[in-house]
Amino acid sequence: MRNYSPLALVAPVHGFDAVFLDDVKSALADSGLIRISHFPTGVSAYISFLSMFGEPLCYYGDDAGTHPEHAAIWRIRYEPEAATNGEVHAMAGPLSPHSSQSLRWPRPPFFSMLMVDEGWQGRPPGENGESLLVRWSDAVQLINTDESGADTVAALFSDIPFPDSIARPVAYELATTREPDDIGVRLKSDLLHHLVSAAPTHPGTRAVKRLSEAALRVARRVQLTSGDLLLLDNDRWGHGRESVAGFQMQSDGEMLLNPRELWSVTIG
């Protein structure tokens, strides 16, 4: 297993010059992942930077979490009413590793996260909203250590019923491969839950369960701080989150909300 540690850069104070952009593109080509610190937490700077890598895409579902200043920015923060309605972007707790906009084809090549406010920290490990980053080839490599690994991978390449009633493969071949097990994955965040209830005996259900388990085992845990930006290859990398508290009750009975806010954008 190759060591894919993300290159860490500091955002230049006076704009994104050609040297900086070349460094970012080189890191993406090499490892598919880069972390940039001290990035300005403003809509204009974020969208301008991402536009250098493609088109920031609006979400294809509801717009409950979109930023009022730009529809491509999805705000990840705790909101009690939206959380009660089951809106994933507004809930506390963990998020299992998944792909960005998994239903879209052709697959959007990049995904980005910008931590605007890191929120409450200092809790036990796994309770601070640490980001989970999964290189899918690492998960596939782990799966292939099982006796039934080849069958599991084959099932991921077969048609699997998604929540939108369309059957499609979770795994797909890439135009170029860098090493064995280098494949593309589109894993919807609620796919396993859907399969367990709607198609418990389908071969894809076991395969997706095994992929999700392997992803958690090989995930890199990264604690983002305010002003940290992650840009990653949306074919080769998945993302998720450790648990995070949404609120705490004050002694006077007032609900204090965690100010944690992360902006995510998919780039096409």
C-alpha positions as CSV (number, residue, x, y, z in Angstrom):
1,M,0.0,0.0,0.0
2,R,1.5,3.3,-1.1
3,N,1.7,6.2,1.4
4,Y,-0.7,8.9,0.1
5,S,-0.1,11.7,2.5
6,P,-1.6,14.9,1.2
7,L,0.7,17.7,0.2
8,A,0.1,20.6,2.6
9,L,0.3,24.1,1.2
10,V,-0.3,27.6,2.6
11,A,-2.7,29.8,0.6
12,P,-0.8,32.8,-0.8
13,V,-1.8,36.1,0.6
14,H,-2.0,37.9,-2.7
15,G,-4.0,35.6,-4.9
16,F,-3.3,32.3,-6.6
17,D,-0.3,32.6,-8.8
18,A,0.8,30.2,-11.5
19,V,3.4,28.5,-9.3
20,F,0.9,27.8,-6.5
21,L,-1.7,26.4,-9.0
22,D,1.0,24.2,-10.6
23,D,1.8,22.8,-7.1
24,V,-1.9,22.0,-6.5
25,K,-2.4,20.4,-9.9
26,S,0.8,18.3,-9.4
27,A,-0.4,17.1,-6.0
28,L,-3.7,16.1,-7.5
29,A,-2.1,14.2,-10.3
30,D,0.3,12.4,-7.9
31,S,-1.9,11.5,-4.9
32,G,-5.4,12.9,-5.7
33,L,-5.5,14.9,-2.5
34,I,-4.2,18.2,-1.3
35,R,-4.7,20.3,1.9
36,I,-4.3,24.0,1.9
37,S,-4.2,26.0,5.1
38,H,-5.1,29.7,5.8
39,F,-7.5,29.8,2.9
40,P,-9.8,32.8,2.9
41,T,-13.3,31.8,4.1
42,G,-15.2,33.9,1.7
43,V,-17.6,32.8,-1.1
44,S,-15.9,34.7,-3.9
45,A,-12.3,33.4,-3.1
46,Y,-13.5,29.8,-2.7
47,I,-15.5,29.7,-5.9
48,S,-12.8,31.6,-7.9
49,F,-10.2,29.1,-6.8
50,L,-12.3,26.0,-7.6
51,S,-13.3,27.4,-11.0
52,M,-9.7,27.0,-12.0
53,F,-10.3,23.2,-11.9
54,G,-13.7,23.0,-13.5
55,E,-17.3,24.1,-13.0
56,P,-18.6,24.3,-9.4
57,L,-21.8,22.2,-9.7
58,C,-25.1,22.9,-8.0
59,Y,-26.5,20.0,-6.0
60,Y,-29.0,17.9,-8.0
61,G,-31.3,17.3,-5.1
62,D,-33.1,19.8,-2.8
63,D,-31.4,23.1,-2.0
64,A,-31.9,23.0,1.7
65,G,-28.2,23.3,2.5
66,T,-27.1,25.7,-0.3
67,H,-25.3,28.9,0.5
68,P,-27.5,32.0,-0.2
69,E,-24.6,33.6,-2.1
70,H,-23.8,30.7,-4.4
71,A,-25.8,27.5,-5.2
72,A,-22.8,25.3,-5.6
73,I,-21.7,25.7,-2.0
74,W,-23.3,23.2,0.4
75,R,-23.2,24.3,4.0
76,I,-22.6,21.5,6.5
77,R,-23.7,22.7,9.9
78,Y,-26.0,21.7,12.7
79,E,-29.6,23.0,12.3
80,P,-32.1,21.6,14.7
81,E,-35.2,21.9,12.5
82,A,-33.5,20.6,9.4
83,A,-31.9,17.8,11.4
84,T,-35.4,16.7,12.7
85,N,-36.5,16.5,9.0
86,G,-33.6,14.1,8.3
87,E,-31.5,16.5,6.2
88,V,-28.0,15.0,6.2
89,H,-26.2,18.3,5.9
90,A,-27.8,19.6,9.1
91,M,-27.4,16.6,11.4
92,A,-24.9,15.8,14.1
93,G,-23.2,12.5,14.6
94,P,-20.9,10.7,12.1
95,L,-21.1,10.4,8.3
96,S,-19.8,7.2,6.8
97,P,-17.3,7.5,3.9
98,H,-19.1,8.2,0.6
99,S,-18.7,9.9,-2.8
100,S,-19.8,13.3,-3.9
101,Q,-22.9,13.5,-6.1
102,S,-22.8,9.7,-6.6
103,L,-25.8,9.7,-9.0
104,R,-24.2,12.0,-11.6
105,W,-22.6,10.6,-14.7
106,P,-20.1,11.3,-16.1
107,R,-18.5,11.5,-12.6
108,P,-17.5,15.0,-11.4
109,P,-13.7,14.8,-11.2
110,F,-13.1,16.8,-8.0
111,F,-14.6,17.5,-4.6
112,S,-13.6,20.2,-2.1
113,M,-14.2,21.0,1.5
114,L,-13.5,24.3,3.2
115,M,-13.6,24.5,7.0
116,V,-15.1,27.9,7.8
117,D,-15.5,27.4,11.5
118,E,-14.0,24.3,13.2
119,G,-16.5,24.6,16.1
120,W,-16.1,22.9,19.4
121,Q,-12.8,21.0,19.9
122,G,-11.1,19.3,22.8
123,R,-13.5,16.4,23.1
124,P,-12.3,12.8,23.0
125,P,-10.9,11.5,19.7
126,G,-13.7,10.7,17.3
127,E,-16.1,13.3,18.7
128,N,-14.7,16.5,17.1
129,G,-15.9,16.1,13.6
130,E,-12.6,14.8,12.3
131,S,-12.7,14.3,8.5
132,L,-12.5,10.8,7.1
133,L,-10.6,10.4,3.8
134,V,-10.6,7.1,2.0
135,R,-8.6,6.1,-1.0
136,W,-10.8,3.5,-2.6
137,S,-7.9,1.4,-3.9
138,D,-6.8,0.9,-0.2
139,A,-10.3,-0.4,0.6
140,V,-10.3,-2.7,-2.4
141,Q,-6.8,-3.9,-1.5
142,L,-8.1,-4.8,2.0
143,I,-11.2,-6.5,0.5
144,N,-8.9,-8.6,-1.7
145,T,-7.2,-10.1,1.4
146,D,-10.5,-12.0,2.0
147,E,-11.1,-15.4,0.5
148,S,-14.2,-14.0,-1.2
149,G,-12.6,-10.7,-2.1
150,A,-12.7,-11.3,-5.9
151,D,-16.4,-12.0,-5.7
152,T,-17.1,-8.9,-3.6
153,V,-15.2,-6.7,-6.1
154,A,-17.1,-8.3,-9.0
155,A,-20.4,-7.6,-7.3
156,L,-19.4,-3.9,-6.9
157,F,-18.9,-3.7,-10.7
158,S,-22.4,-5.3,-11.3
159,D,-25.8,-3.5,-11.3
160,I,-26.9,-2.6,-7.8
161,P,-30.3,-1.0,-7.1
162,F,-29.8,2.6,-5.9
163,P,-32.5,4.5,-3.9
164,D,-33.7,6.3,-7.1
165,S,-34.8,2.8,-8.4
166,I,-32.1,2.8,-11.0
167,A,-29.6,-0.1,-11.0
168,R,-26.0,1.0,-11.6
169,P,-22.5,-0.3,-10.5
170,V,-20.8,1.2,-7.5
171,A,-17.3,0.5,-9.0
172,Y,-16.2,1.5,-12.4
173,E,-13.0,1.4,-14.5
174,L,-10.9,4.6,-14.8
175,A,-9.5,5.9,-18.1
176,T,-6.0,5.5,-16.7
177,T,-4.9,3.4,-13.8
178,R,-1.9,3.9,-11.6
179,E,-1.6,0.5,-9.8
180,P,-3.6,-2.6,-9.1
181,D,-6.9,-2.0,-7.4
182,D,-7.0,1.6,-8.8
183,I,-10.7,1.9,-9.6
184,G,-13.4,4.5,-9.4
185,V,-16.2,4.3,-6.8
186,R,-19.5,6.1,-6.4
187,L,-20.8,5.2,-3.0
188,K,-24.0,7.1,-2.0
189,S,-24.1,7.9,1.7
190,D,-27.5,6.1,2.3
191,L,-26.9,3.3,-0.2
192,L,-26.2,0.6,2.4
193,H,-29.2,1.5,4.5
194,H,-31.4,1.4,1.4
195,L,-30.0,-2.0,0.3
196,V,-30.4,-3.6,3.7
197,S,-34.1,-2.7,3.8
198,A,-35.0,-3.0,0.1
199,A,-32.7,-5.7,-1.2
200,P,-31.3,-7.7,1.7
201,T,-30.4,-10.8,-0.4
202,H,-29.0,-8.9,-3.4
203,P,-25.3,-9.8,-3.9
204,G,-24.5,-6.1,-4.1
205,T,-25.8,-5.6,-0.5
206,R,-23.1,-7.7,1.0
207,A,-20.5,-6.1,-1.3
208,V,-21.4,-2.6,-0.4
209,K,-21.4,-3.6,3.3
210,R,-17.9,-5.0,3.0
211,L,-16.8,-1.9,1.1
212,S,-18.1,0.4,3.8
213,E,-16.4,-1.6,6.5
214,A,-13.1,-1.7,4.6
215,A,-13.4,2.1,4.0
216,L,-13.7,2.8,7.7
217,R,-10.7,0.6,8.5
218,V,-8.4,2.3,6.0
219,A,-9.7,5.9,6.4
220,R,-7.3,8.6,7.2
221,R,-8.5,10.9,10.0
222,V,-7.8,14.5,9.5
223,Q,-8.7,17.3,11.9
224,L,-9.4,20.4,9.9
225,T,-9.1,23.8,11.5
226,S,-10.7,27.0,10.3
227,G,-9.3,28.1,7.0
228,D,-8.3,24.5,5.9
229,L,-9.3,23.5,2.4
230,L,-9.2,20.0,1.0
231,L,-9.4,19.3,-2.7
232,L,-9.6,15.6,-3.8
233,D,-10.0,13.3,-6.7
234,N,-13.7,12.4,-6.7
235,D,-13.1,9.1,-8.5
236,R,-10.4,7.8,-6.3
237,W,-11.2,9.3,-2.9
238,G,-14.2,9.1,-0.6
239,H,-14.9,11.4,2.4
240,G,-16.9,11.2,5.6
241,R,-16.8,12.5,9.2
242,E,-16.3,11.2,12.7
243,S,-19.0,12.1,15.2
244,V,-19.7,15.7,16.1
245,A,-22.0,17.3,18.8
246,G,-24.7,19.5,17.4
247,F,-25.7,21.3,20.6
248,Q,-25.4,21.4,24.4
249,M,-27.9,22.5,26.9
250,Q,-27.0,25.4,29.2
251,S,-27.8,25.5,32.9
252,D,-30.6,28.0,32.1
253,G,-32.1,25.6,29.7
254,E,-31.0,27.4,26.6
255,M,-29.8,25.3,23.7
256,L,-26.3,26.3,22.5
257,L,-25.5,25.3,18.9
258,N,-22.1,24.1,17.8
259,P,-20.8,26.8,15.4
260,R,-19.0,24.3,13.3
261,E,-19.5,25.0,9.6
262,L,-18.0,23.4,6.5
263,W,-18.6,24.3,2.9
264,S,-18.4,21.6,0.3
265,V,-18.4,22.0,-3.5
266,T,-18.4,19.4,-6.3
267,I,-16.4,20.4,-9.4
268,G,-17.4,19.1,-12.8
